[in-house]
Amino acid sequence: MAARMPTSKPGPRSSAKRAPSKRAPSDGTGPTDLPTPEEELLGPATAAQLAEEERLGRRIPRVKALTTEDLGDLTPPSRQRYPVHLGAKLRELWRARELLLTFVERDLRVRYKQAVLGAFWAIAQPLMLMVVFSVVFGRIARVGTEGIEPYMVFSYTALVPFQLFASSLNYGTSSIVSNWATIRKIYMPREIFPLAAVLSAGFDFLVSSTILLAMLLAFGYYPRVTWFAYPLLLVILLMLTAAVTLTVSAITAYVRDTRYGIPLMIQVLMYATPVAYPLTKALDALPDGVAQAYPYLNPLVPIMDGFRRVLVGVVDQTGHHNAWPEWGPLGVAAGVAIVGLALAYRWYKRIDPNFADVV
């Protein structure tokens, strides 16, 4: 029987510290503790650097950080501008049309969630403005109605489309900032957010239009052939509204002051546009040169006056009843809307990749 070999009893673990491993040079020639001449100028390695080298088991070379003086005459390359292909961007937006409708539905649900009156608030503001204008401008100031009676019909025919413009700006100004979490996590055509604000304001416009139609029929303004020009005016207004909303929402992503300036701008535009007063009243009050240019300087002037003309007709400065828009100023407004929308969309798509970094 083989003798059993005695086993040595394991002794206590040595308390001596492990010797640090050799620092390997970056060229792989073998372990060494000698720093390079360049590293000697940088001084001894810090404890954190030594601990990291010990963990990795290799030497980490150290280099001197360059300063602006070390760069000499080197200049950074010029900023590269990437082209924006409008056709490709529009096709991408068309493919995301269902997502656009989803955001419109979300905006409407959030806007009227837990509201007792619900969609009534869509018509409350233009109705209240109509009442205020009827008292202030109709009874007190007596600005006239260009042959349209009563004054509430005169004012409401322009208030409804103007509220579409104003509500789109109010909803769309902070559309990029308020959707910052989605913009940072998910890629999508980012013009969806301001366009969804315009379309959700369009829902309020449809609700207010039903009240306007009932009011027109109640006061004896029945459908006429000029009503066929109403969709044309609406398309021009929507293009102008979309152009302004895209521009304002993009600016707000960089400069948040626009959230406070847009409501003031809307109030100024409402009183600078013949909404509460007839266009003839403004033309008579302005100097001759300014009066002739007034319908061309403000694109909203021929649009709002056109809505009123095609629905109820007005008595112009010559005393004739005119039920068609002023085609000259309206054509200029349409050109401004088309060119403005193209330029605004192109500029928006050029800067929207940076939204995730600034919101």
Buried (B, 14 or more C-beta within 10 A) or exposed (E): EEEEEEEEEEEEEEEEEEEEBEBBBEEEEEEEEEBBEEBEEEEEBEEEEBEEBEEEEBBEEBEEEEEEEEEEEEEEEEEEEEEBEEEEBBEBBEEBEEBBEEBBBEBBEEBBEEEEEEBEBBBEBBBEBBEEBBEEBBEEEEBBBBBBEEBBBBBBBBBBBBBBBBBBBBBBBBBBBBBBEBBEEEEBBBBBBBBBBBBBBBBBBEBBBEBBEEBBEEEEBEEEEBBEBBEBBBEBBBBBBBBBBBBBBBBBBEEEEBBEBBEEBBEEBBEBBBBBBBBBBBBEEEEEEEBEEBBBEBBBBBBBBBBBBBBBBBBBEEEEEBBEBBEEBBBBBBEBBBEBBEEBBBBBBBBBEEBBEEB
